[in-house]
């Protein structure tokens, strides 16, 4: 069993109203998201509820040291499911520890994707279509479930 933590990261597309720019550092939004995640986990009979973290900068999120898959709409070639399986296999002692990055509205910049690759993330695609960020996150979780037969 594995769990994807939700770690909102702010990057070039962050704007004045985004959680990372709020006075409380996004803590209230993180609490709101945590309630939604807990309700969804209960509704779907999941025994483990994914953690929701306070927003952090992209560079800080990339420095966590866990295997990472960075979903980028301009990526070509490596499907998300393959990248996710590889990331899980990279850390057999703790197979559930994989950070998945899904971009904000407007997407990640080329610089952000290059920084992610330099930090060791696998740059992957969710397919040929550009997805809204909330749709991309759901698609990533669904593909991860399929990739791990859960």
C-alpha atoms as an extended CHARMM CRD file, in Angstrom:
* protein
*
       150  EXT
         1         1  UNK       CA              0.0000000000        0.0000000000        0.0000000000  PROA      1               0.0000000000
         2         2  UNK       CA              1.2410000000        3.4880000000       -0.7850000000  PROA      2               0.0000000000
         3         3  UNK       CA              0.0770000000        7.0160000000       -0.3130000000  PROA      3               0.0000000000
         4         4  UNK       CA              0.7870000000       10.1810000000       -2.2770000000  PROA      4               0.0000000000
         5         5  UNK       CA              1.2700000000       13.1820000000       -0.0050000000  PROA      5               0.0000000000
         6         6  UNK       CA             -0.1330000000       16.4590000000       -1.3010000000  PROA      6               0.0000000000
         7         7  UNK       CA              2.6040000000       19.0730000000       -1.1710000000  PROA      7               0.0000000000
         8         8  UNK       CA              1.5660000000       22.2600000000       -2.9370000000  PROA      8               0.0000000000
         9         9  UNK       CA              4.6170000000       23.9260000000       -4.4490000000  PROA      9               0.0000000000
        10        10  UNK       CA              4.8050000000       27.4680000000       -5.7390000000  PROA      10              0.0000000000
        11        11  UNK       CA              6.6870000000       28.2320000000       -8.9080000000  PROA      11              0.0000000000
        12        12  UNK       CA              6.7720000000       30.7670000000      -11.7220000000  PROA      12              0.0000000000
        13        13  UNK       CA              3.0040000000       30.5730000000      -12.2430000000  PROA      13              0.0000000000
        14        14  UNK       CA              2.2140000000       31.5440000000       -8.6210000000  PROA      14              0.0000000000
        15        15  UNK       CA              0.3130000000       34.7840000000       -8.3310000000  PROA      15              0.0000000000
        16        16  UNK       CA             -0.5960000000       37.1300000000       -5.5130000000  PROA      16              0.0000000000
        17        17  UNK       CA             -3.6450000000       35.0590000000       -4.5340000000  PROA      17              0.0000000000
        18        18  UNK       CA             -1.8360000000       31.7190000000       -4.5160000000  PROA      18              0.0000000000
        19        19  UNK       CA             -1.3750000000       29.8630000000       -1.2200000000  PROA      19              0.0000000000
        20        20  UNK       CA              2.3830000000       30.3480000000       -1.1160000000  PROA      20              0.0000000000
        21        21  UNK       CA              1.9460000000       34.1260000000       -1.1670000000  PROA      21              0.0000000000
        22        22  UNK       CA             -0.6380000000       34.3380000000        1.6330000000  PROA      22              0.0000000000
        23        23  UNK       CA              0.1950000000       35.7760000000        5.0370000000  PROA      23              0.0000000000
        24        24  UNK       CA             -0.4380000000       32.4650000000        6.7600000000  PROA      24              0.0000000000
        25        25  UNK       CA              1.8900000000       30.6760000000        4.3190000000  PROA      25              0.0000000000
        26        26  UNK       CA             -1.0280000000       28.6820000000        2.9680000000  PROA      26              0.0000000000
        27        27  UNK       CA             -1.8130000000       26.9350000000        6.2670000000  PROA      27              0.0000000000
        28        28  UNK       CA             -5.5620000000       27.6140000000        6.0310000000  PROA      28              0.0000000000
        29        29  UNK       CA             -5.6990000000       26.3350000000        2.4400000000  PROA      29              0.0000000000
        30        30  UNK       CA             -3.7220000000       23.2440000000        3.4580000000  PROA      30              0.0000000000
        31        31  UNK       CA             -6.2510000000       22.5960000000        6.2510000000  PROA      31              0.0000000000
        32        32  UNK       CA             -9.0770000000       22.9750000000        3.7170000000  PROA      32              0.0000000000
        33        33  UNK       CA             -7.3850000000       20.5390000000        1.3210000000  PROA      33              0.0000000000
        34        34  UNK       CA             -6.7130000000       18.1080000000        4.1870000000  PROA      34              0.0000000000
        35        35  UNK       CA            -10.4440000000       18.0310000000        5.0180000000  PROA      35              0.0000000000
        36        36  UNK       CA            -11.2850000000       17.3190000000        1.3740000000  PROA      36              0.0000000000
        37        37  UNK       CA             -8.6500000000       14.5610000000        1.1850000000  PROA      37              0.0000000000
        38        38  UNK       CA             -9.9070000000       12.9800000000        4.4360000000  PROA      38              0.0000000000
        39        39  UNK       CA            -13.5130000000       13.0130000000        3.1810000000  PROA      39              0.0000000000
        40        40  UNK       CA            -12.4770000000       11.5050000000       -0.1480000000  PROA      40              0.0000000000
        41        41  UNK       CA            -10.4400000000        8.7970000000        1.6060000000  PROA      41              0.0000000000
        42        42  UNK       CA            -13.3890000000        7.9490000000        3.8370000000  PROA      42              0.0000000000
        43        43  UNK       CA            -15.7690000000        7.8780000000        0.8770000000  PROA      43              0.0000000000
        44        44  UNK       CA            -13.4830000000        5.5320000000       -1.0680000000  PROA      44              0.0000000000
        45        45  UNK       CA            -12.8120000000        3.2770000000        1.9650000000  PROA      45              0.0000000000
        46        46  UNK       CA             -9.0660000000        3.9750000000        2.0120000000  PROA      46              0.0000000000
        47        47  UNK       CA             -7.3800000000        2.9690000000        5.2330000000  PROA      47              0.0000000000
        48        48  UNK       CA             -4.6090000000        5.5710000000        4.9170000000  PROA      48              0.0000000000
        49        49  UNK       CA             -5.2800000000        9.2330000000        4.3410000000  PROA      49              0.0000000000
        50        50  UNK       CA             -2.6570000000       11.0700000000        2.2510000000  PROA      50              0.0000000000
        51        51  UNK       CA             -0.9620000000       13.9380000000        4.0680000000  PROA      51              0.0000000000
        52        52  UNK       CA             -1.5040000000       17.4950000000        2.8810000000  PROA      52              0.0000000000
        53        53  UNK       CA              1.4400000000       19.7720000000        3.5300000000  PROA      53              0.0000000000
        54        54  UNK       CA              1.6790000000       23.5510000000        3.7070000000  PROA      54              0.0000000000
        55        55  UNK       CA              2.7440000000       25.0100000000        0.3350000000  PROA      55              0.0000000000
        56        56  UNK       CA              6.4760000000       25.2980000000       -0.2160000000  PROA      56              0.0000000000
        57        57  UNK       CA              8.7450000000       26.5400000000       -2.9500000000  PROA      57              0.0000000000
        58        58  UNK       CA              9.4310000000       24.2180000000       -5.8350000000  PROA      58              0.0000000000
        59        59  UNK       CA             13.1470000000       24.1160000000       -5.0120000000  PROA      59              0.0000000000
        60        60  UNK       CA             12.4210000000       23.0580000000       -1.4310000000  PROA      60              0.0000000000
        61        61  UNK       CA              9.9860000000       20.3750000000       -2.6150000000  PROA      61              0.0000000000
        62        62  UNK       CA             12.5930000000       19.0810000000       -5.0870000000  PROA      62              0.0000000000
        63        63  UNK       CA             15.2340000000       18.8460000000       -2.3410000000  PROA      63              0.0000000000
        64        64  UNK       CA             13.2950000000       16.2570000000       -0.2990000000  PROA      64              0.0000000000
        65        65  UNK       CA             15.4720000000       13.3310000000       -1.3430000000  PROA      65              0.0000000000
        66        66  UNK       CA             12.6100000000       11.0070000000       -2.2940000000  PROA      66              0.0000000000
        67        67  UNK       CA             12.1250000000        9.5630000000       -5.7860000000  PROA      67              0.0000000000
        68        68  UNK       CA             10.2020000000       12.0660000000       -7.9090000000  PROA      68              0.0000000000
        69        69  UNK       CA              8.0550000000       12.1260000000      -11.0120000000  PROA      69              0.0000000000
        70        70  UNK       CA              7.5810000000       15.5580000000      -12.5430000000  PROA      70              0.0000000000
        71        71  UNK       CA              4.5590000000       15.7940000000      -14.8530000000  PROA      71              0.0000000000
        72        72  UNK       CA              5.2530000000       18.3250000000      -17.5700000000  PROA      72              0.0000000000
        73        73  UNK       CA              2.9470000000       19.0470000000      -20.4730000000  PROA      73              0.0000000000
        74        74  UNK       CA              5.8990000000       19.4910000000      -22.8350000000  PROA      74              0.0000000000
        75        75  UNK       CA              7.4750000000       16.1480000000      -21.8890000000  PROA      75              0.0000000000
        76        76  UNK       CA              7.5280000000       13.5920000000      -24.6560000000  PROA      76              0.0000000000
        77        77  UNK       CA              8.3850000000        9.9450000000      -24.4630000000  PROA      77              0.0000000000
        78        78  UNK       CA              8.2210000000        8.7460000000      -20.8460000000  PROA      78              0.0000000000
        79        79  UNK       CA              4.6480000000        7.8460000000      -19.8320000000  PROA      79              0.0000000000
        80        80  UNK       CA              3.6930000000        8.6700000000      -16.2430000000  PROA      80              0.0000000000
        81        81  UNK       CA              2.8990000000        5.0410000000      -15.3290000000  PROA      81              0.0000000000
        82        82  UNK       CA              6.3620000000        3.8780000000      -16.3570000000  PROA      82              0.0000000000
        83        83  UNK       CA              8.0310000000        6.7580000000      -14.5210000000  PROA      83              0.0000000000
        84        84  UNK       CA              5.9780000000        6.0540000000      -11.3890000000  PROA      84              0.0000000000
        85        85  UNK       CA              6.9090000000        2.3500000000      -11.3650000000  PROA      85              0.0000000000
        86        86  UNK       CA             10.5940000000        3.2580000000      -11.8210000000  PROA      86              0.0000000000
        87        87  UNK       CA             10.4200000000        5.7940000000       -8.9960000000  PROA      87              0.0000000000
        88        88  UNK       CA              8.8710000000        3.2480000000       -6.6300000000  PROA      88              0.0000000000
        89        89  UNK       CA             11.5000000000        0.6690000000       -7.5630000000  PROA      89              0.0000000000
        90        90  UNK       CA             14.2770000000        3.1900000000       -6.8730000000  PROA      90              0.0000000000
        91        91  UNK       CA             13.5160000000        3.0430000000       -3.1610000000  PROA      91              0.0000000000
        92        92  UNK       CA             12.5950000000       -0.5660000000       -2.2890000000  PROA      92              0.0000000000
        93        93  UNK       CA             12.9680000000       -0.0150000000        1.4690000000  PROA      93              0.0000000000
        94        94  UNK       CA             10.1250000000        2.5140000000        1.3720000000  PROA      94              0.0000000000
        95        95  UNK       CA              8.1810000000        1.8300000000       -1.8500000000  PROA      95              0.0000000000
        96        96  UNK       CA              5.4150000000        4.3030000000       -1.0940000000  PROA      96              0.0000000000
        97        97  UNK       CA              7.6620000000        7.3430000000       -0.9190000000  PROA      97              0.0000000000
        98        98  UNK       CA              7.3330000000        8.9680000000       -4.3480000000  PROA      98              0.0000000000
        99        99  UNK       CA              6.7990000000       12.6740000000       -4.8930000000  PROA      99              0.0000000000
       100       100  UNK       CA              4.5990000000       13.4790000000       -7.8730000000  PROA      100             0.0000000000
       101       101  UNK       CA              4.6330000000       17.0200000000       -9.2210000000  PROA      101             0.0000000000
       102       102  UNK       CA              1.6500000000       18.3190000000      -11.1570000000  PROA      102             0.0000000000
       103       103  UNK       CA              1.9050000000       21.8640000000      -12.4400000000  PROA      103             0.0000000000
       104       104  UNK       CA             -0.1970000000       24.8710000000      -11.5930000000  PROA      104             0.0000000000
       105       105  UNK       CA             -2.6100000000       26.4460000000      -14.0630000000  PROA      105             0.0000000000
       106       106  UNK       CA             -0.3690000000       27.7150000000      -16.8330000000  PROA      106             0.0000000000
       107       107  UNK       CA              2.0100000000       24.7900000000      -16.3480000000  PROA      107             0.0000000000
       108       108  UNK       CA              5.6000000000       24.4930000000      -15.2710000000  PROA      108             0.0000000000
       109       109  UNK       CA              8.2270000000       26.5100000000      -17.1020000000  PROA      109             0.0000000000
       110       110  UNK       CA             11.1010000000       24.9160000000      -19.0110000000  PROA      110             0.0000000000
       111       111  UNK       CA             13.4520000000       26.2070000000      -16.2830000000  PROA      111             0.0000000000
       112       112  UNK       CA             11.3870000000       24.4630000000      -13.5840000000  PROA      112             0.0000000000
       113       113  UNK       CA             11.4130000000       21.1940000000      -15.5510000000  PROA      113             0.0000000000
       114       114  UNK       CA             15.1860000000       21.4700000000      -16.0040000000  PROA      114             0.0000000000
       115       115  UNK       CA             15.6530000000       22.1070000000      -12.2710000000  PROA      115             0.0000000000
       116       116  UNK       CA             13.4770000000       19.0720000000      -11.5130000000  PROA      116             0.0000000000
       117       117  UNK       CA             15.5390000000       16.8970000000      -13.8520000000  PROA      117             0.0000000000
       118       118  UNK       CA             18.7590000000       18.2050000000      -12.2590000000  PROA      118             0.0000000000
       119       119  UNK       CA             17.3330000000       17.2530000000       -8.8390000000  PROA      119             0.0000000000
       120       120  UNK       CA             16.7950000000       13.6860000000      -10.0390000000  PROA      120             0.0000000000
       121       121  UNK       CA             13.1150000000       13.7710000000      -10.9890000000  PROA      121             0.0000000000
       122       122  UNK       CA             11.8820000000       11.7240000000      -13.9010000000  PROA      122             0.0000000000
       123       123  UNK       CA             10.1690000000       14.0550000000      -16.3610000000  PROA      123             0.0000000000
       124       124  UNK       CA              6.9970000000       12.3360000000      -17.5340000000  PROA      124             0.0000000000
       125       125  UNK       CA              3.9060000000       12.9500000000      -19.5980000000  PROA      125             0.0000000000
       126       126  UNK       CA              0.2730000000       12.3300000000      -18.7200000000  PROA      126             0.0000000000
       127       127  UNK       CA             -0.5440000000       12.1170000000      -22.4360000000  PROA      127             0.0000000000
       128       128  UNK       CA             -0.9000000000       14.2820000000      -25.5010000000  PROA      128             0.0000000000
       129       129  UNK       CA             -3.6360000000       16.5220000000      -24.0990000000  PROA      129             0.0000000000
       130       130  UNK       CA             -3.0670000000       19.5010000000      -21.8270000000  PROA      130             0.0000000000
       131       131  UNK       CA             -5.0380000000       18.9860000000      -18.6080000000  PROA      131             0.0000000000
       132       132  UNK       CA             -6.1970000000       21.4060000000      -15.9420000000  PROA      132             0.0000000000
       133       133  UNK       CA             -4.0830000000       21.0440000000      -12.7970000000  PROA      133             0.0000000000
       134       134  UNK       CA             -6.8560000000       19.4530000000      -10.7200000000  PROA      134             0.0000000000
       135       135  UNK       CA             -7.6480000000       17.0190000000      -13.5570000000  PROA      135             0.0000000000
       136       136  UNK       CA             -3.9560000000       16.1880000000      -13.9880000000  PROA      136             0.0000000000
       137       137  UNK       CA             -3.6410000000       15.3610000000      -10.2860000000  PROA      137             0.0000000000
       138       138  UNK       CA             -6.5920000000       12.9640000000      -10.4470000000  PROA      138             0.0000000000
       139       139  UNK       CA             -5.2260000000       11.4200000000      -13.6590000000  PROA      139             0.0000000000
       140       140  UNK       CA             -1.8120000000       10.9240000000      -12.0220000000  PROA      140             0.0000000000
       141       141  UNK       CA             -3.3280000000        9.1430000000       -9.0090000000  PROA      141             0.0000000000
       142       142  UNK       CA             -5.4990000000        6.9540000000      -11.2620000000  PROA      142             0.0000000000
       143       143  UNK       CA             -2.5050000000        5.9980000000      -13.4330000000  PROA      143             0.0000000000
       144       144  UNK       CA             -0.4130000000        5.3180000000      -10.3050000000  PROA      144             0.0000000000
       145       145  UNK       CA             -3.1370000000        2.9810000000       -9.0140000000  PROA      145             0.0000000000
       146       146  UNK       CA             -3.1830000000        1.1530000000      -12.3640000000  PROA      146             0.0000000000
       147       147  UNK       CA              0.6260000000        1.0090000000      -12.4800000000  PROA      147             0.0000000000
       148       148  UNK       CA              0.7410000000       -0.6800000000       -9.0760000000  PROA      148             0.0000000000
       149       149  UNK       CA             -2.3240000000       -2.9190000000       -9.4800000000  PROA      149             0.0000000000
       150       150  UNK       CA             -4.0900000000       -1.3100000000       -6.5160000000  PROA      150             0.0000000000
